[in-house]
């Protein structure tokens, strides 16, 4: 066989392999609604392979009708989580039972319903009257850490919702009527609550390998039923 013939055979085999691989892929179609049955538009749906070889995550955004569609998924079991940035709907993977869906080879699993219960939007506002906080996005992710403890005792960072010349606002959706532990800490910024009380400091134990904190505190908040949002306010008072 000539060199050109070998090239044609190799090209044919490569195309055939790609076609077969695509045919073996599957998909998921579903809709996200809140606990009242209302569609949740603009939510970020994430399908993560928990029973697949690669354990890859795939992300799509729900339509105006709350619909989502994943394509090109390898066969196996997937966990579907839902997040609504800046909204009150709770991610079922954090606060309830995740939706588990099995994808078959070459098939689309349709009519999957995912419920994102409506909670309350908790906001943490950190004022910076002396302009001591970092202004770049890369530095702002580490100079102050703000988050909550989930029921599984895992730390969940809060989303940086907005940042301006006077400070930052972090947010996360939490259940109403449930005590939630909020954690705030910084290695070099001194922070006080709305009453002027200091949040730190915390000294490192000798030989622990843990850095000392200029500010560190865990506070408990319980948002009353029927409250759409609640804000906790703090201020940066100095720098270590």
C-alpha positions as CSV (number, residue, x, y, z in Angstrom):
1,X,0.0,0.0,0.0
2,X,1.3,3.4,-0.9
3,X,2.0,6.2,1.7
4,X,-1.1,8.0,0.5
5,X,-3.2,4.9,1.0
6,X,-1.9,4.5,4.6
7,X,-2.8,8.1,5.3
8,X,-6.3,7.6,4.0
9,X,-6.8,4.5,6.2
10,X,-5.5,6.3,9.3
11,X,-7.8,9.2,8.6
12,X,-10.7,6.9,8.2
13,X,-10.0,5.0,11.4
14,X,-9.6,8.3,13.3
15,X,-12.9,9.7,12.0
16,X,-14.7,6.4,12.8
17,X,-13.3,6.3,16.3
18,X,-14.4,9.9,16.9
19,X,-17.9,9.1,15.6
20,X,-18.2,6.0,17.8
21,X,-17.0,7.9,20.8
22,X,-19.5,10.6,20.2
23,X,-22.3,8.0,19.8
24,X,-21.4,6.6,23.2
25,X,-22.0,9.9,24.9
26,X,-25.3,10.7,26.6
27,X,-27.1,13.7,28.0
28,X,-29.4,15.1,30.7
29,X,-32.4,17.3,30.3
30,X,-34.3,18.8,33.1
31,X,-35.9,21.8,34.8
32,X,-35.1,23.7,38.0
33,X,-38.1,24.9,40.1
34,X,-38.4,26.3,43.6
35,X,-40.5,24.7,46.3
36,X,-43.6,26.6,45.1
37,X,-43.3,25.1,41.6
38,X,-42.0,28.4,40.1
39,X,-39.2,28.1,37.4
40,X,-35.8,29.3,38.5
41,X,-34.3,31.2,35.6
42,X,-30.6,32.1,35.3
43,X,-29.4,29.4,37.7
44,X,-26.1,27.7,37.3
45,X,-26.6,23.9,37.0
46,X,-23.6,21.7,37.5
47,X,-23.5,18.0,36.6
48,X,-20.6,16.2,38.2
49,X,-19.7,12.6,37.4
50,X,-19.7,10.7,40.6
51,X,-19.9,7.3,38.9
52,X,-17.8,8.0,35.8
53,X,-14.1,7.4,35.1
54,X,-13.2,11.0,34.6
55,X,-15.4,12.6,37.4
56,X,-15.7,15.7,35.2
57,X,-18.0,18.6,35.9
58,X,-20.2,20.3,33.3
59,X,-21.9,23.6,33.7
60,X,-24.9,25.2,32.0
61,X,-27.3,28.1,32.8
62,X,-31.1,27.5,33.1
63,X,-33.4,29.2,30.6
64,X,-36.3,31.5,31.3
65,X,-38.4,28.4,31.9
66,X,-35.9,26.9,34.2
67,X,-34.8,24.3,31.7
68,X,-31.3,22.9,31.4
69,X,-29.6,20.5,29.0
70,X,-26.2,18.7,29.2
71,X,-24.8,17.0,26.2
72,X,-21.7,15.0,25.5
73,X,-21.6,13.2,28.9
74,X,-19.8,9.9,29.3
75,X,-22.1,7.2,30.7
76,X,-22.4,6.8,34.4
77,X,-24.0,8.5,37.4
78,X,-24.1,12.3,37.8
79,X,-24.9,14.6,40.7
80,X,-26.7,17.7,39.7
81,X,-26.3,20.8,41.8
82,X,-27.9,24.2,41.3
83,X,-26.6,27.6,42.3
84,X,-28.3,31.0,41.8
85,X,-25.6,33.7,42.3
86,X,-27.0,36.6,44.3
87,X,-30.4,34.8,44.7
88,X,-32.2,33.2,47.6
89,X,-32.6,29.6,46.3
90,X,-30.7,26.9,48.1
91,X,-28.3,24.5,46.4
92,X,-29.7,21.0,47.0
93,X,-26.2,19.6,47.2
94,X,-25.5,21.8,50.2
95,X,-28.8,21.8,52.1
96,X,-30.8,18.8,51.1
97,X,-30.4,15.6,49.0
98,X,-28.6,16.0,45.7
99,X,-30.3,14.9,42.5
100,X,-28.6,11.7,41.2
101,X,-29.1,10.8,37.5
102,X,-27.8,7.9,35.5
103,X,-26.7,8.6,32.0
104,X,-26.8,5.6,29.5
105,X,-24.6,5.2,26.5
106,X,-26.0,7.1,23.5
107,X,-29.2,8.2,25.3
108,X,-30.5,11.4,26.9
109,X,-32.1,11.2,30.3
110,X,-35.0,13.6,30.2
111,X,-37.7,15.1,32.4
112,X,-35.4,15.5,35.4
113,X,-36.8,17.8,38.1
114,X,-34.5,19.6,40.5
115,X,-35.9,21.6,43.4
116,X,-34.0,24.6,44.6
117,X,-35.9,25.6,47.8
118,X,-36.3,29.3,48.3
119,X,-34.4,30.5,51.4
120,X,-33.0,33.9,52.4
121,X,-30.0,35.8,51.0
122,X,-27.5,36.5,53.7
123,X,-25.2,39.4,53.0
124,X,-22.0,40.3,54.8
125,X,-20.9,43.9,54.3
126,X,-17.4,44.8,55.2
127,X,-16.8,48.5,55.2
128,X,-13.3,49.9,54.6
129,X,-13.2,53.5,55.6
130,X,-9.4,53.6,55.7
131,X,-9.0,51.8,52.4
132,X,-6.8,49.0,53.8
133,X,-8.3,46.1,51.8
134,X,-6.7,44.9,48.6
135,X,-8.2,46.3,45.4
136,X,-7.0,43.7,42.9
137,X,-9.3,40.7,42.4
138,X,-6.5,38.2,43.0
139,X,-5.5,39.8,46.4
140,X,-9.0,40.4,47.5
141,X,-9.7,36.6,47.4
142,X,-7.2,36.0,50.2
143,X,-6.9,39.1,52.4
144,X,-10.3,38.4,54.0
145,X,-12.1,35.0,54.1
146,X,-15.8,35.0,54.6
147,X,-18.0,31.9,54.6
148,X,-20.4,29.6,56.5
149,X,-20.3,26.1,57.9
150,X,-22.6,23.8,56.1
151,X,-24.6,21.0,57.8
152,X,-21.8,18.6,56.8
153,X,-19.4,20.8,58.8
154,X,-17.7,21.8,55.6
155,X,-16.6,25.4,55.1
156,X,-18.4,27.2,52.2
157,X,-16.9,30.5,51.1
158,X,-19.4,33.2,50.4
159,X,-19.6,34.8,47.0
160,X,-18.1,38.3,46.5
161,X,-21.2,39.9,45.2
162,X,-19.9,43.5,44.9
163,X,-16.9,45.6,45.6
164,X,-16.7,49.4,45.6
165,X,-14.5,52.2,47.0
166,X,-16.0,51.9,50.5
167,X,-15.9,48.1,50.9
168,X,-17.2,44.7,49.9
169,X,-20.4,42.8,50.1
170,X,-20.4,39.0,50.2
171,X,-23.6,36.8,49.9
172,X,-24.9,33.3,50.1
173,X,-28.4,31.7,50.2
174,X,-29.2,30.1,53.6
175,X,-32.3,28.4,55.0
176,X,-34.7,30.5,57.1
177,X,-35.2,29.6,60.7
178,X,-32.0,27.6,61.0
179,X,-28.9,28.7,63.0
180,X,-26.0,29.3,60.6
181,X,-22.4,29.7,61.7
182,X,-20.6,32.5,59.8
183,X,-16.8,32.6,59.8
184,X,-14.7,35.7,59.1
185,X,-10.9,35.8,59.4
186,X,-7.9,37.7,58.1
187,X,-4.2,37.2,58.6
188,X,-3.4,41.0,58.6
189,X,-6.6,43.1,58.7
190,X,-8.2,44.0,62.0
191,X,-12.0,43.8,61.8
192,X,-14.8,44.9,64.1
193,X,-18.6,44.2,64.2
194,X,-21.3,46.8,63.9
195,X,-21.1,47.5,67.7
196,X,-17.3,48.1,67.5
197,X,-16.3,44.7,69.0
198,X,-13.1,43.2,67.7
199,X,-13.2,39.9,65.9
200,X,-9.7,38.8,67.0
201,X,-6.8,38.3,67.2
202,X,-5.9,34.6,67.3
203,X,-2.3,33.6,68.1
204,X,-0.8,30.6,66.6
205,X,0.3,27.7,68.8
206,X,4.0,27.1,68.8
207,X,5.0,24.5,66.3
208,X,1.5,24.1,64.9
209,X,2.3,25.4,61.5
210,X,-0.8,27.5,61.5
211,X,-0.5,31.2,60.9
212,X,-1.7,33.8,63.5
213,X,-4.8,35.7,62.6
214,X,-5.3,39.5,63.0
215,X,-9.0,38.8,63.0
216,X,-10.9,35.5,63.4
217,X,-14.5,34.9,64.6
218,X,-17.4,32.5,64.3
219,X,-20.8,34.1,64.7
220,X,-24.2,32.5,64.6
221,X,-27.1,34.0,62.6
222,X,-30.7,32.8,62.4
223,X,-32.8,34.5,59.7
224,X,-36.5,34.7,60.7
225,X,-39.1,32.9,58.5
226,X,-40.4,35.1,55.7
227,X,-37.3,37.3,55.6
228,X,-36.0,37.7,52.1
229,X,-32.6,38.9,53.0
230,X,-30.5,39.9,56.0
231,X,-27.2,41.9,56.3
232,X,-24.4,41.6,58.8
233,X,-22.1,44.6,58.9
234,X,-18.4,44.8,59.8
235,X,-15.6,47.3,59.4
236,X,-11.9,47.1,58.8
237,X,-10.3,49.1,61.7
238,X,-6.6,48.6,61.2
239,X,-3.8,46.6,59.7
240,X,-1.4,44.2,61.5
